[in-house]
C-alpha cells in the first residue's frame, strides 16, 4: 500500500492498494472515497466489501487523528433516581 497527498489540492489523498487505486476527498463534514481498478477486481467488490473498506479507511483516519470519531448515539433509556 502506498499513498501521497495531491500536490494541487491538500484535501485529496491518493492511496494505491494494487490493483485498485483510491482517492479520498476530505471535506469539513465528511470523507468521500472513490476507487478505480480493473474489471475483474470490480466484480469481486461487493456492497459488503465496499462497506468494509470504507469502514477500514475511517478507522485508520480516526486512529491517526485526521478525522474525529463519530459521536455515539445517546441511549433513550431513563435511569432510575
C-alpha positions in Angstrom: 0.0 0.0 0.0 1.3 3.5 -0.8 -0.2 6.9 -0.5 0.5 10.5 -1.2 -1.3 13.9 -0.9 -2.2 15.6 -4.1 0.2 18.4 -5.0 -2.5 20.8 -6.1 -5.2 20.0 -3.6 -4.4 19.4 0.1 -7.8 17.8 0.7 -7.2 14.9 -1.7 -5.3 11.8 -0.7 -4.3 9.2 -3.3 -4.0 5.6 -2.0 -2.8 2.6 -4.0 -3.7 -0.9 -3.0 -2.9 -2.8 -6.2 -4.8 -3.4 -8.4 -7.1 -0.7 -7.0 -6.4 3.0 -6.7 -8.3 5.1 -4.3 -9.0 8.9 -4.0 -10.1 10.2 -0.6 -11.5 13.7 -0.5 -11.6 15.3 2.9 -14.4 17.8 3.3 -15.3 19.7 6.5 -18.1 17.3 7.3 -17.3 14.1 5.5 -14.8 11.9 3.7 -15.7 10.8 0.1 -14.0 7.7 -1.3 -13.5 7.0 -5.0 -11.9 3.8 -6.3 -10.8 2.6 -9.7 -9.4 -0.7 -10.8 -9.6 -3.5 -13.5 -12.9 -5.0 -14.4 -12.2 -8.3 -12.6 -11.5 -6.5 -9.3 -14.7 -4.6 -9.6 -16.6 -7.9 -10.0 -15.2 -9.1 -6.6 -16.0 -5.8 -4.9 -19.5 -6.4 -3.4 -21.5 -3.9 -1.4 -20.4 -5.7 1.7 -16.7 -5.5 0.8 -17.2 -1.8 -0.1 -18.7 -1.1 3.3 -15.8 -3.0 5.0 -13.2 -1.0 3.0 -14.9 2.3 3.7 -15.1 1.5 7.4 -11.4 0.4 7.4 -10.4 3.8 5.9 -12.4 5.7 8.5 -10.9 3.7 11.4 -7.4 4.3 10.3 -8.0 8.1 9.8 -9.6 8.3 13.3 -6.7 6.5 14.9 -4.1 8.9 13.3 -6.3 12.0 14.2 -7.2 13.1 10.6 -10.9 12.9 11.5 -12.8 13.0 14.8 -14.6 9.8 15.9 -18.3 9.8 15.2 -20.5 10.7 18.1 -22.1 7.8 19.8 -25.9 7.9 19.8 -27.4 8.6 23.2 -29.4 6.0 25.0 -33.1 6.7 25.4 -33.3 4.6 28.5 -34.2 6.6 31.5 -32.2 5.9 34.6 -33.9 5.4 38.0 -33.2 8.0 40.6 
